[in-house]
Amino acid sequence: MRGRLWRAWRGGWGRGRGLGTAAAGGGSRGREKPPWRVLFFGTDSFAAEALRALRAAREPGPGALVDRLEVVTLPSELPKGHAVKHCAEQFQVPVHLWPDTGPCEHFDVGVVASFGRLLSEDLILRFPYGVLNVHPSCLPRWRGPAPIIHTVLHGDTITGVTIMQIRPKRFDVGPIIKQETVAVPAGCSVKELELLLSKLGANMLISVLQDLPECLRNKKEQPKEGVTLAPKVSASMSYVQWEEQTSEQVLRMHRALGAMIPLQTLWMGTVTKLVDLVDVDPGLPGHLATEAGPSPGSVVFHKQSQTLMVHCKEGWVGVRALILKKKLTASDFYNGYLHQWFQQDPRALPGECKFQTLKPPVAKKSPEGAGLHAHNRQH
């Protein structure tokens, strides 16, 4: 207790507000039941859904769940800022730009959703009920900043949302307060899954706040088995490996990354971005779907569907639009590149006309040979 009181004093709890009652979570500062005073930390559209739920729970009346609500978000170069900032301004909720958090001692509990910054122990201890995190996975699976992307990328059929309690210094390792699972819809994109999980997470958060003390008493530590990591997305994750990936894996890459980073490949030595990928229609001519001769990366244009068919390690994937110097439809690519390529060499086989795998750049050693020039630092 002495250590906690000292941290509280350093955090400013004792500045005329009653140090003993503040540290114990009682008196004029701590509350034993709703309505709660909530400080919300978040950035993106997933987090904005939780913020909307908190704002709705603030409506006056006997069942009000939230009394005071303020927001902490990250600075942004966008004119309107992140989705959370835009949402908070619409609701006229006070906004603080990180690392400014405002007067945390005036709140009962913190709530984090898609914030991307570690909270210090001193900051966490300023909240009598700690800090809750709305995390879109079934922890301990997919700890890290990109759980929804990795759920789609790896073809998970089951996912969910975890409400956990934040611990300092490490992401997503705290005890589980509430967890619910949901089936991943077949063929869904990251955006579609994010919308589904954001609504589930917002409802779960409200459920926890309705009986917060009891939920915290029943929390449980995460299991040590089944831990997987969901690291931040990098450009090299978008490089299609035609020789190693099946058509299903390539399509999953597109659904997971395409909205953020188009898939990338090489055409005659030039980097090409694939921006509209589709599954191969079973009704297409049989030789496109079953021909074993073409090597991975081979390209055939199917005129009836206006689609480029690209051979993978197993199966074919359809490409309807791509960027090669400028955005092209599949028909544009055929007329400007494929058709011209065959005209120059009429004896060329279709299997020789192909996309090639783009290789990640080789990291250069420092002059002292003691490390790499670039590091992808995770936050």
Residue pairs with C-beta under 8 A, 6 or more apart in sequence:
1 23
4 23
4 125
5 19
5 20
5 23
7 121
7 122
7 125
8 14
8 19
8 22
8 23
8 125
8 126
9 19
10 122
11 104
11 105
11 122
11 123
11 125
11 126
12 105
13 19
13 22
13 23
13 105
13 126
14 22
17 28
17 29
17 105
18 27
18 28
18 29
20 27
21 27
21 28
21 29
21 30
22 29
22 30
22 105
22 128
24 30
25 128
25 129
29 105
29 106
29 128
30 108
30 128
31 37
31 108
31 128
32 213
33 213
34 64
34 65
34 66
34 67
34 209
34 210
34 212
35 58
35 64
35 65
35 66
35 67
36 65
36 66
36 67
36 108
36 109
36 129
36 209
36 212
37 66
37 67
37 68
37 69
37 106
37 107
37 108
37 109
38 54
38 66
38 68
38 69
38 70
38 107
38 108
38 109
38 110
38 111
38 209
39 70
39 71
39 72
39 101
39 102
39 104
39 107
39 109
39 110
39 111
39 127
40 47
40 50
40 51
40 54
40 69
40 70
40 71
40 72
40 84
40 110
40 111
40 112
40 113
41 71
41 72
41 73
41 98
41 110
41 111
41 112
41 113
41 115
41 117
41 119
41 131
42 48
42 50
42 51
42 71
42 73
42 82
42 84
42 111
42 112
42 113
42 114
42 115
43 73
43 74
43 76
43 82
43 83
43 84
43 114
43 115
43 116
44 82
44 83
44 84
44 114
45 83
45 194
45 198
46 113
46 114
46 136
46 148
46 194
46 197
46 198
46 201
47 83
47 84
47 113
47 114
47 115
47 134
48 83
48 84
48 86
48 87
48 198
49 198
49 199
49 201
49 202
50 111
50 113
50 134
50 198
50 201
50 202
50 205
51 71
51 84
51 87
51 88
51 91
51 93
51 113
52 87
52 91
52 202
53 202
53 203
53 205
53 206
54 66
54 69
54 111
54 205
54 206
55 66
55 69
55 91
55 93
57 64
57 65
57 66
57 206
57 209
58 64
58 65
58 66
58 67
58 69
65 206
65 209
65 210
66 209
68 106
68 107
69 93
70 93
70 94
70 95
70 96
70 102
70 107
71 84
71 85
71 88
71 93
71 94
71 95
71 96
72 95
72 96
72 97
72 98
72 100
72 101
72 102
72 115
73 81
73 82
73 84
73 85
73 88
73 95
73 96
73 97
73 98
74 82
74 97
74 98
74 115
74 116
74 117
75 81
75 97
75 98
76 82
76 85
80 86
85 95
88 94
88 95
89 95
94 102
96 102
98 117
101 123
104 110
104 123
104 126
104 127
105 126
107 126
107 127
108 127
108 128
108 129
109 127
109 128
109 129
109 130
109 131
109 132
109 209
109 212
110 119
110 124
110 127
110 130
110 131
110 132
110 166
111 131
111 132
111 133
111 134
111 205
112 119
112 131
112 132
112 133
112 134
112 166
113 133
113 134
113 201
116 145
116 379
117 379
118 168
118 169
118 170
118 171
118 379
119 131
119 166
119 168
120 168
121 168
121 169
123 131
124 130
124 131
124 166
124 167
124 168
129 212
129 213
129 216
130 165
130 166
130 216
131 165
131 166
132 163
132 164
132 165
132 166
132 177
132 205
132 208
133 162
133 163
133 164
133 165
133 166
133 172
133 174
134 161
134 163
134 201
134 202
134 204
134 205
135 147
135 161
135 162
135 163
135 164
135 172
136 147
136 148
136 159
136 161
136 194
136 197
136 198
136 201
137 143
137 147
137 148
137 151
137 159
137 160
137 161
137 162
137 230
138 158
138 159
138 160
138 162
138 179
138 181
139 162
139 164
139 172
139 176
139 179
139 222
140 172
140 222
140 223
140 224
140 225
140 226
140 227
140 228
141 156
141 226
141 227
141 228
142 150
142 151
142 228
142 229
142 230
143 171
143 172
143 173
143 227
143 228
143 229
143 230
144 150
144 171
144 172
144 229
144 230
144 231
144 232
144 378
145 171
145 230
145 231
145 232
145 378
145 379
146 230
146 231
146 232
146 233
147 230
148 159
148 190
148 193
148 194
148 197
149 190
149 230
149 233
149 256
149 257
149 260
150 228
150 230
150 256
151 159
151 184
151 193
152 184
152 188
152 189
152 190
152 193
152 252
152 255
152 256
153 237
153 252
153 253
153 256
153 257
154 252
155 248
155 249
155 252
156 184
157 183
157 184
158 181
158 182
158 183
158 184
159 181
159 182
159 184
159 193
159 197
160 179
160 180
160 181
160 182
160 197
160 200
161 179
161 180
161 182
161 197
161 200
161 201
161 204
162 176
162 178
162 179
163 176
163 177
163 178
163 179
163 201
163 204
163 205
163 208
164 172
164 174
164 175
164 176
164 177
164 222
165 174
165 175
165 177
165 216
165 219
166 174
167 173
167 174
173 222
174 222
175 219
175 220
175 221
175 222
176 219
176 220
176 221
176 222
177 208
177 215
177 216
177 218
177 219
178 204
178 207
178 208
178 215
180 200
180 204
182 196
182 197
182 200
184 193
185 192
185 193
185 196
187 255
187 279
188 196
188 255
189 255
189 256
189 258
189 259
190 255
190 256
190 257
190 259
190 260
191 259
208 215
231 378
232 376
232 378
233 257
233 260
233 261
234 376
235 261
235 264
236 360
237 253
237 257
237 261
238 253
238 257
238 261
238 262
238 263
238 264
239 263
239 264
239 265
239 357
239 358
239 359
239 360
240 250
240 253
240 263
240 264
240 265
240 274
240 355
240 357
240 358
241 357
242 265
242 296
242 297
242 310
242 311
242 312
242 313
242 354
242 355
242 356
242 357
243 296
243 297
243 313
243 357
244 313
245 253
245 312
245 313
246 312
246 313
246 314
246 315
247 279
247 280
247 312
247 314
247 315
247 316
247 317
248 315
249 312
250 263
250 277
250 312
250 317
251 277
251 279
251 317
253 263
254 263
254 274
254 277
257 263
258 275
258 277
262 273
262 274
262 275
262 323
263 273
263 274
263 277
264 271
264 272
264 273
264 274
264 358
265 271
265 272
265 274
265 297
265 355
265 356
265 357
265 358
266 272
266 355
266 356
266 357
266 358
267 324
267 337
267 355
267 356
270 324
270 325
271 358
272 322
272 323
272 324
272 355
273 322
273 323
273 324
274 319
274 321
274 322
275 321
275 322
275 323
275 327
276 319
276 320
276 321
276 322
277 317
277 318
277 319
277 320
278 307
278 317
278 318
278 319
278 320
279 317
279 318
280 288
280 289
280 309
280 315
280 316
280 317
280 318
281 305
281 318
282 289
284 302
284 304
284 305
284 309
285 302
288 300
288 302
288 309
288 316
289 315
289 316
293 351
294 300
294 311
294 350
294 351
294 354
295 311
295 351
295 354
296 311
296 312
296 313
296 354
297 310
297 311
297 354
297 355
297 356
297 357
298 310
298 311
298 350
298 351
298 352
298 353
298 354
299 308
299 309
299 310
299 311
299 338
299 353
299 354
299 355
300 308
300 309
300 311
300 350
301 307
301 308
301 309
301 330
301 331
301 333
301 334
301 338
302 308
302 309
302 318
305 318
306 320
306 329
306 330
306 331
307 318
307 319
307 320
307 330
308 318
308 319
308 320
308 322
308 330
308 333
308 334
309 316
309 317
309 318
309 319
310 316
310 317
310 318
310 319
310 355
311 354
319 330
320 329
320 330
321 327
321 328
321 329
321 330
322 328
322 330
322 333
324 333
324 337
328 336
338 353
341 348
341 353
342 348
342 353
363 372
363 373
363 374
364 372
364 373
365 371
365 372
366 372
366 373
